[in-house]
């Protein structure tokens, strides 16, 4: 196949793939390719000997089950992996296990081959030679390597092979980590690089950065450097492991794993391998010195303390005499472990209390320069910023590529150059120079040109500093809508402290929650009511979405607990009624509504989505009515909507023609049973695709591959509904299961209680839930209004709020962040 033919291909034409190597990364990549809908061939080597289990079954080395054992085990493990590798465990059917000896010829039928074997250049070259012998011309071939020379791997391969070859460096685990570094060589055809980028973005939902073929590429190069600097400065400033982690984690806008927990997760031996790779391939003596093997790491690895995979590294988990687990940390002076010590100081507390990553960094790095913690933080950040600046044009084309790589690959909230802007570029460079640091010339030249930051924004476009001078426009995907950028551009229509209504174009608005944890309180509910009225008067439709870490973790539990403990039952009822009425206004709005939730969408967050005409989930949406975990039941319309869902699934909906196809009230029971179990057990989906199994979604609800595009796609769906002549759904009376269904559900609860699977309080909650879902003590098949079911919800919720054990559960969740079983 010629390159001109490749140019005409699109990502949708890539339907089959093969992954060579079924280890952790290979299996993860194969699973995520299957998540995208591809049919995947997973190959590994043929085992050289039988396992005891195989021998016991009378198998021989010639049996297919033995020859395919490695890949077969990997596929089997995918169905039960935690965290889940697949969006839906049944999708293992999309993956065929095999081996490189018997199934090599099958590579000729695949569109994309990913090599993911051990990180050894000689082994990868051997595998690539085998791939070339079997692939058809034009097939994409990529290597998953964390930093080996891509060009060196392709040596000896044909020109046509090299034109279709590059690295696709997935970060682990491939399903969850956003970054893919695409690393072309000088021989890779530009059209192939473009096709790989389209594949990773549009089919796999990834964020792509194109890196240069340098040791460890972008994210691992910068990240490893930062870890080495932190390790050296921890010792230089006399800090403990806990102190260093407290200063390099959330206080700096970075993950809780910070530095040393991250090192334990990565593996200390793996880090040494990465360090060696940079040092051995670097031509810069100063850089080679920085990437020398730290003696401390060598000692830990030599003693078998490799991190989490060996049970001990900078931290280890031990059990007390009473069997409780506790975390111990390494004492760097003695190399022994001791109890983990909680770290607190005015510097750290000030950073943690600041709002947003930029403010946190400014608070931490702008603290008293005589404070030891502030000195340490500044030293590590300063070194990382200067190193990042020195790598622009070396490992990556631009500051944007480096920033994106660190945000997507290491989950930093701000990339190095965004962080530099946040703390003040001019002032920080002046401080660096006063301390004797050498600032890269291009940064000095940028400041001399009169610029005060690496990024500048104008007319909703962001521009970045070019090392050759001048500003360049940052490329934005056409299908991505940034609410933050729109608000900065003055596109807010109305708002409360907890939510904003934003004009997203084409006469569509988006209601964004931005309360703490995006929890639903009175200010959010007020914004919903105001937005419904505003949209009805002036807009074509409404999108419910936000750009927070999670869509919504539920209602304001603290407020409910305070009112319940004070015995303010009228206030509690007012809160419930306000919530219910707000959701009804969304459902009855005479304009289309599309909800686009992401990540944690729990309790009240689900209830805010259920009134929408369409729910558009991202793949990583964890969706569930979880109120029983705090001793309550859904009372913002969640139970009512579940009862409606059961009716519709049973074919009893008046809108669909009640009774058609022979449906009878008795057909409700299986659907009520399933929904009762979902809500009573506080089940949460493991993905957007898995959410359909909970029974809360409708046929029109769907999952979008690209989370970044969900707001733009939700807007498109609103416009589509509007063009079709949207009319609000009329209220229909709900067919309920009545006392007969309630009795069936109660029997199940009693059986669980007698078998010891649930507590007495669990049984009380479940009984209330059964009463509401079945419609109370009326006859089976009776039809009731939605308000009738909302009244049952409210009554049950109020009664549970008065239970001391429910209040204990609510308090425990607020203080410990996890459910209490009492």
N, C-alpha and C positions, 0 to 999 in steps of 0.2 A: 504494500500500500504506500503510495507516495504521500509526501507531506501535504500536497494540495488536497488530497482526499481527507487527510486528518483535519484540515482546516474546516471542512464542511461538517464534521461531526460535532455533536453537542453532548452535554452531560447526560441527557435523557437516552442517548443511543448506547450508553455503557450499561448493559444489563447483567452481565456475568463477570465474575471476578474469581481469582484464585489467590490464596495466601499460602506462602511456603514457610513453614515453621509454626508449630502449634503451642509455643510457650506462652507466657503471660501476655506479651505484646501481640504475637501472632493471633492468638485466640481472641483477644480484645478487638483487634482490627477486623477479623473475620466476622465477629458478632455485629460490629457497627456497620459493616458493609451490608450485612443481612438486614439490619435495622432500616437501611435506606431502600430496601426492596430488591436488592440484587440477589441472584443465585450465586452461592459461593462454594468453591472447591477448596478444602483445607487439607494440605499435604504435609507430611513429615517423613522422617526416615523409617525404615523397617527395623524393628527391634532385633537385637542379636541373641536374645534368650527369652525363655518363657518365664512368666511370673508363677508363683506357687498356685495361685488361683487358676491360671490357664492350664497348668500341668494337671491339676486336680480334675479339670473338666475333660481331660484327654485331648486337648488341642495340641497342634504341632506348629512349628515356625512357618509352615506353608498355609495355615488357615488365614482367611481374610481378616477375621476378628483380631488375630495376633498381629498381622502385618500392618493393619490400620489402627493399632492400639493407641498410639500417641495422639493422633488427630481425633480418634473416636472418643477417647477420654475427655479431651478438651471440649468437644461438642456436648457430651453428656454433662460436664460440669457447668456449662453455660446456663443450663436450665435451672440450676440451683445456686448460682453464684451470688454472693453478697459483697458489695453492692451488685445489683443485677447488671449484666453486660448487655442483655437484650431488652428491648422495650416490651416484648411479649415473649414469655418463655416458650410458647409453641413455635416460635420462629426458628427454633433449631432445625425444623424441617427444611429450611432454606439452605442449610449448610451440609455439604456432603463430605465426609471424612475419607481420606485415602492416603496413599504413600507415594513417595517420589520414584520408586522403582516400577511399580505396576501402573501408575496413573499419570506418568509424565506426559504421555501423548494427549491427555485431556486438556492440557494447557492450550492446545491449538484451537479450542472452542471457546476461549475466554477473551473478554474485551480488556481486562486490566489484571495484571499479575503483580502482587505485592510480595517482595522477599522480606522476611522478618526472622531470619535465623540469627545465630549467636553473633555478637559484635566482634568478629574476627575477619580481617580483610581477606585472608586466604580462603576461608570457608565461604564467604559471600561471593568471591570471584568464581569459585567452583560451582556454586548454585546458579549463578547468572549464566555460566556457560551451558549448564543443563537446560535452563529456561530457553536460551536462544535456540537450542537444538529442537525444541518442541513448539515454540510459539509461531503464530502466523505473522507475516509482515504487517506492520501497522498497530500491533497490540501494544498498549501502554505497559511499561514495566517500571516499577519504582522500588526503591529500597527503603526500609524503615531503619534508619540508623540515627543514633543520637549525636554523631559527630565525626564519623570516619570520612575519609576523602571519597567523595562520590565519583570524581573523575578517575581515581585510582581503581575503583571497583570495575569501571567500564573498560579498562585497558584490555585489549585483545578481542573485544567484541566488534562486530561489523559496524559500518557507518550508519546503516539503517537502524540497527539496534540502539546505538548511542543517541540517535536523533529522537528516539521515543523513550529514553531513559532519564530518570531524575530521582531525587530522594523525596519521599513524603514522610517527614518525621512527625509521627503522631505522639502526643503526650499521654502518659498513663494515668488513669484508665481512658482508653480512646473514646468511649461513649460520653464521658463527663467532661473531659478537658477540651476546651474550645480550640486551642492552638494546633495548627498543622503548619510546620515549616516546609515549604517547597524549595528544594535546592537543585536548580538546573546546573548542568555543566556547560562548557563552551560549545559542546556539540549538540545539546538539547535544542530541538526546534522550538522557536518561540510559540508556535501554535500548540505544541504539546504542553508547554508550561501554562498557557491560557486554559487549555482543556482541563488540566489537572486542578487548576484553581477553581474553575467552574464546578467541577465534580465535588471538590471538598466543601465549597460554599453552598451550592444549591442542592446537592444530593445528601451530603453528610451533615450539613448545618454547622460547618466549622468556620473559624476565623483564620484566614490564610495570611502568612507573611512570606514573601520570597526572600530567601537568604542567600548569601554568597557561600561558595564551597570552601569554608574555613573551619578550623578545628572547633567542634561542638556548636557550630552555627551561631544563633543569636541568643536565645533565652538561656540555654545551659552555659554559654560562655559568660554572660553577664551575671547570671545567678550564682554560678560556681565562684566567680571572682568575689561577689558580695559575701558568700559564705566564708571564704578563706580570710577576707578582711575582718569579718565579724569574729572569727575564731582567734585571730591574732590580737585584735583589740580587746577581746574578753580577757585574755591573759594579761595584756599590757595595762589595762585599767583595773585589774584585780577583781573582776566581776564574777559572779556565780553563773551557772548555766541558766537558772531561773531568771536572774536579773537581765541577762542578755536577751532572753526570749521575751521578757516583758517589754523591752525597748525596741524590739525589731518585729513585733507582731501588730495587733490592731492599733496600738498607740501610734504606729507609723503608717496606718492604712494598709496593712498587710495581713495575711491569714493568721489564725490562731496558732498554726504550726510554727510560725516565726522562723527561727534558724535551726535550733538543735532538735526540735521535734521533727522538722522537715528532714534534717540529715538522717535521723533514725528511720524515717519512712523511706527515704531514697536508698539507704544502705551505705554504710561508711566505706565498704569495699568498692561499691559502685562509684562513689565520689572520687576515690583515689584513681580509679580507671579514667574518669573524666579529666582529672588534674593531669595525669600522665599524658593523655592524648594532646592537650593543649601545649604542655611543656615540650614534648618531643617534636611537635610540628611547628612550633613558633620560631620565627627567626629573630625575635626581639629579645635581647638578653635581659632587659628589665622585666619583661613579661615572664620570661622563663623563671626568673627568680621569684616572682609573685606566685607562680604556679608550682613551686617546689612542694614536695610532699610534707605536710605538717607532721612533726614527730608525734604529736598527741594522737592523730588519726592512725598512724602506723602502729602505735602501741595498742590501741583499742582493737584494730583489725587482727594484729598478731595474737591477741588474747581471745579471739573469737567473738568479741563484742561488736557485732556488725550493725546493730540497730534493731528495729522491730522484728526482722526476720529471724534473728537469733535470740530474741527475748531480752536483750540488753544492749545499750549503746550509751547515749548521754542520759537516757532515762531507762528505767526498768520497772516492771510491775511485779509486785510481790503480794503474798497473802499473809494476813495477820494470823495469830493463833486461833482467832474466832472465825477464820475463813474469809474475812473481808479483804478485798483487793485494795492495795495502796500503791501510789507512785513514788518511786525514789529517784533522786537525781545524782549525777556523777559529781564528786568533789574533785575539781581539776588538780588540786595540789597533791592529793593522796591517791587518786584514781580509785577511790572507794565510793560506795553509795551511801546516801543518807536520806532521811525523810525530805520530801519536797517542801520547800519553804515558799509561802505566799509573799509576793513582792508588792510593796506599796511605797509611794513617795509623792510629794507635791508635784514633781515634774511629770510623773506617769499619770497621776490623777487628772492633772490639767489637760493632758493630751487626750485621755479617754473621754473626758466630759465635753471636749470640743465637738462641734457638729461637722461631719464630713472629713474626708481624708486630707484635704488641703489644710483645713484648720487644725487638724490633729498634728500634722507634720510641722506646721508653723509654731504651734504651742510647744512641741517637744524640742525642736531645733533652735527655737528662739528663747529658750529658758536661760536662766542664769548661767553664763559660760563657766563659772567656777564650780558648778554642780557636776559631780563625777558622772552622773547618768547623762546629763546634757552633753558633756564632753565626749563620752563614748558614742552617743547617737550621732553627733555631728561628724566625728571622725569616720565612722563607717559609711554614712551617707555621702560625705564629701568624696571619699575615695571611689565609691560606686558611680557618682555623677561624673567625675573626671574620667574614669575609665570608659564609661559609656560614650562620652563625647569623643574620646580618642578613637572609638571603634566605628564612628559614622564614616561611611565610605570604605570601610575595611570588611566588616562582617555583614553590613546592611547598607542599603542605599540612603536611608533617611532616618531622622529622629523619630518619625512616625512608626517606621518598621520596628525600631527598638522598643518604643513605648508599647506598641500593640503586643509584641512578643512577650514582654514581661507581664503585662496585664492578663493576657490569655493563657500564657504558659505557667506563670507562677502565682496567678490570682492577686497581683498587686492592684490596688485601686487606682493608683497613679503610676504611669511609667516614669523612668528616670527624668526625662525632660519636662514632663508635666509636673513632677515633684519639684524640679528646679524652679519652674515658673511660680509654683505655689509659695515657696519660701522667699522668693524675690531674687531674680537672676542677677541684677546689678549688685545688690548689697552682698550676696553670697560670693560672687566672683571676687569682689574687693576683699572680702575676708580671707578667701583662699590665697590670694596673692600676698596679703599681709603675713600669712602663715608660711610663706615660702613655696607654695604649690605652683606648678607649671600648668597653666590653663591652655588647652589647645588653641592654636592660632585662629582657627575659624570661629571659635566662640568670641575671642577678643575682637576679631574683625566685625562680627555681628553687632557687638555692643558699640563699636566705633561708628557704625552706620546709623546709630540712634535708636536701635531696637531695645526694648526693655523686657522682652520675653521671647521664647522660642515659638510660641503659638499666638496668633492674632485672629480675631473673629470679626467678620463684617458681613452683613446681610445674610445671616444664617449659614455662612460658609466659613470654614476654618482653614487658615493658612499656616504653614510651618516654615521654619528657617531652613534654608538650603546652604550647604557648606560652600557652594560656589557663589553665594550672595543672592539676596533677593528672597521674596516669599514665593512659595508654591502652594497651590490649592490642594488641600487634603481630599483625596478621592472618597466620595461617599456613595454607598450603594443606592441605586434608585429606589429600591423597595424597603428602605429603612427610614423610619420617621423618628426623630429625636424630640421627645417632649421637652427636655431641658433646653435645647436650642430654640424651640418655638417660644417657650416662656421667656427666655432671655431676649427674644425679638419682640416681646410685647404682645404675644398672641393669647394671653389669658383672657377669658371672657368673664369669669367670676370665680370666687373661691372662698374657702373658710380655712382656718388653721390646719385642718386635716385633709383637705382635698381642693383640687383646682379643675375648672372646666377650660379646656384649651382648644382653640381653633386649629384643626389639623388640615384644613384646606378642603375645597370642593363642597363647602357648606356642611361639613361634618365636624363634630366636636368630640373630644375625648375627655372623660372624667378620670382624673388621676388621683389616687389616694397617696398621701404623703405624711400620714400620722406616724407616730412611733410604731415600728413593726407593721405599718399599714393596717393596724387594728381598727375595727369599725366602732366609732363612738358617736356621740351626738353631733359633732362638727361634720363628720363624714356623712351621716344620715341627712343632715340639713343640706349639705351640698348635693346629695342625690335628689332631694325634693326640689331644690332650686333649679337644678340642671334639667329635671324632667319638664318643669314649666317653661324654662328657656328654650329647650329643644323643640317643644311642641309649637312655640310661637315663631321661631326664627331659623330652624335648621332642618336639614334633610335626615339626620339621624345621629346616633350616639354610639361611641365606642367606650367600653370600660377596660382600662388598661393602665399600667404604670411601669416605671423603670426602677422600682425598688428591688432590694435583694429578693424579696418574695412578694407575690401579689397581695396576699392578705392572710394573716395567721388567725383571724377570727374576730370576735367582738371584744370590746374593752372589758376584760375579765376583772381587772382591779376595781373598776367602778361598780360592777355588779356585786362583787364580794363586799365592798364597803357598805353598800345600801342594804344588803342582806344581813350583815352582821349588826347593823344599826336597827334592823327591823322595819325599815322604811319600805313596806310592801307596795304602797301606792306608787312610790318612785320606781320600784322594780317593774311593776306592771306598765307604767308609762314608758319605760325604756323598751320593753318588749313590743308594746303596741306601736311605738314610734318606728321601730325596726320593721315590723310587719307591714305597716302602712307605706313605708318608703319602698319596700320591695314590690308591693302591689302597684305603686305608681310607675315603677319601671316596667312592670309586666303589662300594664294597660296603656302605656305611652303610645300615642298615635303616630309615632315615628319608629323606624327600625332600630333595635339595640343589639349590638354584638359585643360579647365579653371575650377578652383575650387574656386569660390568666396564665401565670408562669410560676414555676417552682412551688413553694408551699402555698396552697390554696385550701384553707382549712376552715371548718365550721362556718362562721358568718361570711367568710370569703366565698365559700361554695354557694351559700344562700344569696349572695349578691350576684352570682353568675346565673343561677337557675331562672330568673325572670327573663333573661335575654332571649331573643329570637334564635340566635346561634351562639354556641360557646366554641371558641377557637382556642384550643389548648396548644401549648408548646410541648415538644417531646418530654422535656423535664418539668412536667406539672404533677405535683403530688397532691391529689384531689381527694377530699374526704370530709364527711360530716363526723367530727370527732368529739362532739360534746359529752358523750358518756364518759370520756376520760377525765372530765372534771365534775362528774356526778350529775350532769344535766342531759337534756335532750334538745335537738334543734328546735328553736322557737321563732326563727325569723322567716318562717315559711318552708323550711327544709323538710319537715315531716309532711306538710301539705303537698309539696311538690313530689315527694316520694309516693304518696297515695295516688296522685294523678298519673305518675309514671306507671305504677302497677296497673291502673285502669287501662291506660293506652296499650301497654304490652299485652294485656288480656283481650284486647280487641273490643273493649266495652265503651270506648270514647264515643260520645254523641257526634263529635266532629267527624269521626271516621265511619259513623253508621253503627249505632249500638246494636249488638246482637248479630251483626252480619257474620256469616261463616259459622253460625252455630255457637258463638261465644255465650257462655252463661256466667252468672256470678261466681260459680265455683272455680272458674278459670283464674280468678284473682289470686287464689291462695298461693300457688307456687311463686308468683311474683312478689307477693307480700312477704312470704318467707325469706326470699333472697334479700329484699331490701331491709327487712328487719335485722337480718344477720349483719348486713353491711353497716348499718347505723349502730346497732347494739354493741358490736365489736370494734367500733371506731376504725373501720378499715380505711386505709388510704392507698390510692393508686401508686404504683412504682414508676409510672410514666404517664404521659398523655394518652398513649394507646391503651394502656392498662385500665384507664379510668372508665372505659365503656363497660368493663366487667362489674363495676360497682352498681350498675343499674340506674345511675342518676343522669346519664346522658340520653339525648334523643337521636333519632336517625340523622337529623340535619347537623348535629355537632361533629366536629372534626379536629384533627391534629395537623399542625403545620410543621414541616421539617425544620425550617429556619426560624429559631426563636427571634432573631434580630428583625425579621420581617413581619412579625405578628401584628403590630399596630397598623402597618400599611395594608396588610391583607384584611384585617378587620374592617378598616375603612372601605376597602373595595367591596366587601360583602354588604356593608350598609348601603352603599350606592347601588349595588345590584338589586337588593330588596326594594329600595326606593323606586328604581326604574321600572320594576315589575308591578308597581301600583300597590304599595304596601297599605294594608289596613290592620289595625290592632286586633289581636285575637279576642273573640268574645268569650266572656266567662261561661263555662259550662258546669253543670252540676256533676259532682264526682261520685261515681259508683264505688261503694265501699264494701269491705268484707263483713262489717258488723260483728255482733257478739260471737257468731260461729268462728270467724277468723281469729278473733281475740282469744277464744278458748284454745284454738290450735297453737297459737304463739305462746300462750301461758303454759301449755303442757311442755313445750320445749324449754322454757325458762325453768320450770320445776325440775325437769330432768337434769339440767346443767347444775342446778343448786344441790340436788341430792347426790350427784356424783362428785361434788366438791370442786367443780371447775370454776364456779363463780361464788362471790360472797353474798351475804344477805342484802347488802346495799346494792350490789350489782343487780340482784333479782328485783329489788324495788324499782330501780331505774328502768330495767327492761320491761317490767309490768306497765309502767307509765307509757313507755314507748309503744308497746303493743296496743294499749288503749287508744292512743292517738292515731296510729297508722291504720287500725281497723275501723276507725270512725266511731268508737265508743259502743254503748249498749243499745244499738238499733239493729234492725233486721238485716240480714245479708242481702246485698244487691240494692239497698236503698241508695238514693241519690241525695247528696247534701251539698250545700254551698261551700265555696272556699273559705268564707268567713267562719263557718261552723268549725272547720278543721283548724283554723287559726285560733279560735277560742279554746279548743281542746289543747293545742300547743301551749298557749299562754297559761292555762290552768295547771297543766302538768309541770311546766317550768317553774312557776311560782311555788308550787308545793315542794319541789325538789330543792329550791333555794333555801327553804326553811329547815332542811335537814342538816344536822351538825356534821355528818359525814361528808355531805356534798361540800360544805364550806371548808372542811379539812382538805378535800381534794383540790378545790380552787386555790387555796392558800399554798398548797404544796407545789402546784404547777407554777404559780407566780414566783415562788422562792427557789425551787429546785429545777424548774424547766422540764419536768417529766411527770407522768401520771402517778398517782398514789393508789394502791389497791388496799382498800379498807373495808 
